[in-house]
Amino acid sequence: MYSLSSQMRKFIYLFFLLIFSLSFGQKNSWIKGRIVVDTLALEAINIVNITQEIGSINDASGYFEIKANPGDVIIFSSVQFQLKKYVIREEDLQTDNFLVFLEPSINELDEVRISQYSLSGDMQQDLEHIPTYEDRLPLWNAAEIKKMNIIWRDDAQSPVENLVLGGGNSQASVSIDLGILFNLISGVFEKKSENAESKVNVTDFYKEEFFIKELNIPETEFYNFLDFLSEEIDLVAILKTKDSLKILEFLIHQSKLFRQKYNIEE
């Protein structure tokens, strides 16, 4: 009867031990925690495991769960809060009281100069330094203008012909074309409806910082990437769902296509 040598049995044992270790190491754990902010109302925060390309959101109280292994990079992103990135540690997976503190996002405006002159606050002194001009145009009265036989033409100040009301000057001669009035009003509401439908934008869900740091879109290519997204026929339909996970998956996929198309390295 054929029997395995001790060296062969040792090799088989090590082989199965390695397979078991690899399968065990690939097993996903869950990290459970709560988002803490200095506001009364907490909206949904985009919680993304960049390493595994999966996402989640928190509930109204800030609690969340997401699959993660030690070393995975988790980001917490929202329009109203600063982007936060965190690398998962082994001890984070052992607790149910994992806290994430987010800080409000403050947009500072650049300084704006409203005058090319430096004013002291003293009007008399400032007038001496600021050049002023006096228009010396000829003045004529109505009788003199009439003698000049000037031909008048309509300009920007001339009254506009009313398409809805009649041409009479008295109230008795005023008539309303209901057909024209209806078309004008309905046209206004159609434009408002179109504008209302086009208000949904991908930047309503993610800030520029997210595209640059997490999707690896170069800052110089940010607006080109937005143009690239606008050419995708499924973009509007996906944004209208307001499904954070579906939008995230769409953006990750499109960022890869964008970098491949324009040979942009990560």
TACORFEN-V566491 format. One record per residue. N is the residue number from 1. SS is DSSP state (A for helix, B for strand, O for the rest). PSI is psi as a letter, one per 40 degrees, with the letter a starting at -180 (NA if undefined). Layout:
n:N ss:SS psi:PSI
n:N ss:SS psi:PSI
//
This chain:
n:1 ss:O psi:h
n:2 ss:O psi:h
n:3 ss:O psi:i
n:4 ss:O psi:i
n:5 ss:O psi:i
n:6 ss:A psi:d
n:7 ss:A psi:d
n:8 ss:A psi:d
n:9 ss:A psi:d
n:10 ss:A psi:d
n:11 ss:A psi:d
n:12 ss:A psi:d
n:13 ss:A psi:d
n:14 ss:A psi:d
n:15 ss:A psi:d
n:16 ss:A psi:d
n:17 ss:A psi:d
n:18 ss:A psi:d
n:19 ss:A psi:d
n:20 ss:A psi:d
n:21 ss:A psi:d
n:22 ss:A psi:d
n:23 ss:A psi:d
n:24 ss:A psi:d
n:25 ss:A psi:d
n:26 ss:O psi:e
n:27 ss:O psi:h
n:28 ss:O psi:i
n:29 ss:B psi:i
n:30 ss:B psi:h
n:31 ss:B psi:h
n:32 ss:B psi:h
n:33 ss:B psi:a
n:34 ss:B psi:h
n:35 ss:B psi:h
n:36 ss:B psi:h
n:37 ss:O psi:i
n:38 ss:O psi:f
n:39 ss:O psi:i
n:40 ss:O psi:d
n:41 ss:O psi:h
n:42 ss:O psi:h
n:43 ss:O psi:i
n:44 ss:O psi:h
n:45 ss:O psi:h
n:46 ss:B psi:h
n:47 ss:B psi:h
n:48 ss:B psi:h
n:49 ss:B psi:g
n:50 ss:O psi:d
n:51 ss:O psi:d
n:52 ss:O psi:e
n:53 ss:O psi:f
n:54 ss:B psi:i
n:55 ss:B psi:i
n:56 ss:B psi:i
n:57 ss:B psi:i
n:58 ss:O psi:i
n:59 ss:O psi:a
n:60 ss:O psi:d
n:61 ss:O psi:e
n:62 ss:O psi:e
n:63 ss:B psi:i
n:64 ss:B psi:i
n:65 ss:B psi:i
n:66 ss:B psi:i
n:67 ss:B psi:h
n:68 ss:B psi:i
n:69 ss:O psi:i
n:70 ss:O psi:h
n:71 ss:O psi:e
n:72 ss:O psi:i
n:73 ss:B psi:h
n:74 ss:B psi:h
n:75 ss:B psi:i
n:76 ss:B psi:h
n:77 ss:B psi:h
n:78 ss:B psi:i
n:79 ss:O psi:d
n:80 ss:O psi:e
n:81 ss:B psi:i
n:82 ss:B psi:i
n:83 ss:B psi:h
n:84 ss:B psi:h
n:85 ss:B psi:h
n:86 ss:B psi:h
n:87 ss:B psi:h
n:88 ss:O psi:h
n:89 ss:O psi:i
n:90 ss:A psi:d
n:91 ss:A psi:d
n:92 ss:A psi:d
n:93 ss:A psi:e
n:94 ss:A psi:e
n:95 ss:O psi:i
n:96 ss:O psi:e
n:97 ss:O psi:f
n:98 ss:B psi:h
n:99 ss:B psi:h
n:100 ss:B psi:h
n:101 ss:B psi:h
n:102 ss:O psi:i
n:103 ss:O psi:i
n:104 ss:B psi:i
n:105 ss:O psi:h
n:106 ss:O psi:h
n:107 ss:O psi:h
n:108 ss:O psi:h
n:109 ss:O psi:i
n:110 ss:O psi:i
n:111 ss:O psi:h
n:112 ss:O psi:h
n:113 ss:O psi:h
n:114 ss:O psi:e
n:115 ss:O psi:i
n:116 ss:O psi:e
n:117 ss:O psi:i
n:118 ss:O psi:h
n:119 ss:O psi:i
n:120 ss:O psi:d
n:121 ss:O psi:e
n:122 ss:O psi:h
n:123 ss:A psi:d
n:124 ss:A psi:d
n:125 ss:A psi:d
n:126 ss:A psi:d
n:127 ss:A psi:d
n:128 ss:A psi:d
n:129 ss:A psi:e
n:130 ss:O psi:h
n:131 ss:O psi:h
n:132 ss:O psi:i
n:133 ss:O psi:i
n:134 ss:O psi:h
n:135 ss:O psi:h
n:136 ss:O psi:g
n:137 ss:O psi:i
n:138 ss:O psi:i
n:139 ss:O psi:h
n:140 ss:O psi:i
n:141 ss:O psi:i
n:142 ss:A psi:d
n:143 ss:A psi:d
n:144 ss:A psi:d
n:145 ss:A psi:d
n:146 ss:A psi:d
n:147 ss:A psi:e
n:148 ss:O psi:e
n:149 ss:O psi:f
n:150 ss:O psi:h
n:151 ss:O psi:h
n:152 ss:O psi:h
n:153 ss:O psi:i
n:154 ss:O psi:h
n:155 ss:O psi:a
n:156 ss:O psi:d
n:157 ss:O psi:e
n:158 ss:O psi:i
n:159 ss:O psi:i
n:160 ss:O psi:h
n:161 ss:O psi:h
n:162 ss:O psi:h
n:163 ss:O psi:e
n:164 ss:O psi:d
n:165 ss:B psi:i
n:166 ss:O psi:i
n:167 ss:O psi:e
n:168 ss:O psi:i
n:169 ss:O psi:d
n:170 ss:O psi:i
n:171 ss:A psi:d
n:172 ss:A psi:d
n:173 ss:A psi:e
n:174 ss:O psi:h
n:175 ss:O psi:i
n:176 ss:B psi:h
n:177 ss:O psi:h
n:178 ss:A psi:d
n:179 ss:A psi:d
n:180 ss:A psi:d
n:181 ss:A psi:d
n:182 ss:A psi:d
n:183 ss:A psi:d
n:184 ss:A psi:d
n:185 ss:A psi:d
n:186 ss:A psi:d
n:187 ss:A psi:d
n:188 ss:A psi:d
n:189 ss:A psi:d
n:190 ss:A psi:d
n:191 ss:A psi:d
n:192 ss:A psi:d
n:193 ss:A psi:d
n:194 ss:A psi:d
n:195 ss:A psi:d
n:196 ss:A psi:d
n:197 ss:A psi:d
n:198 ss:O psi:e
n:199 ss:O psi:d
n:200 ss:O psi:h
n:201 ss:O psi:i
n:202 ss:A psi:d
n:203 ss:A psi:e
n:204 ss:A psi:e
n:205 ss:O psi:d
n:206 ss:O psi:i
n:207 ss:O psi:i
n:208 ss:A psi:d
n:209 ss:A psi:d
n:210 ss:A psi:d
n:211 ss:A psi:d
n:212 ss:A psi:d
n:213 ss:A psi:d
n:214 ss:O psi:d
n:215 ss:O psi:e
n:216 ss:O psi:f
n:217 ss:O psi:h
n:218 ss:O psi:i
n:219 ss:A psi:d
n:220 ss:A psi:e
n:221 ss:A psi:e
n:222 ss:A psi:d
n:223 ss:A psi:d
n:224 ss:A psi:d
n:225 ss:A psi:d
n:226 ss:A psi:d
n:227 ss:A psi:d
n:228 ss:A psi:d
n:229 ss:A psi:d
n:230 ss:A psi:d
n:231 ss:O psi:e
n:232 ss:O psi:h
n:233 ss:O psi:d
n:234 ss:O psi:e
n:235 ss:A psi:d
n:236 ss:A psi:d
n:237 ss:A psi:d
n:238 ss:A psi:d
n:239 ss:A psi:d
n:240 ss:A psi:d
n:241 ss:A psi:d
n:242 ss:O psi:f
n:243 ss:O psi:h
n:244 ss:A psi:d
n:245 ss:A psi:d
n:246 ss:A psi:d
n:247 ss:A psi:d
n:248 ss:A psi:d
n:249 ss:A psi:d
n:250 ss:A psi:d
n:251 ss:A psi:d
n:252 ss:A psi:d
n:253 ss:A psi:d
n:254 ss:A psi:d
n:255 ss:A psi:d
n:256 ss:A psi:d
n:257 ss:A psi:d
n:258 ss:A psi:d
n:259 ss:A psi:d
n:260 ss:A psi:d
n:261 ss:A psi:d
n:262 ss:O psi:e
n:263 ss:O psi:f
n:264 ss:O psi:h
n:265 ss:O psi:i
n:266 ss:O psi:NA
//
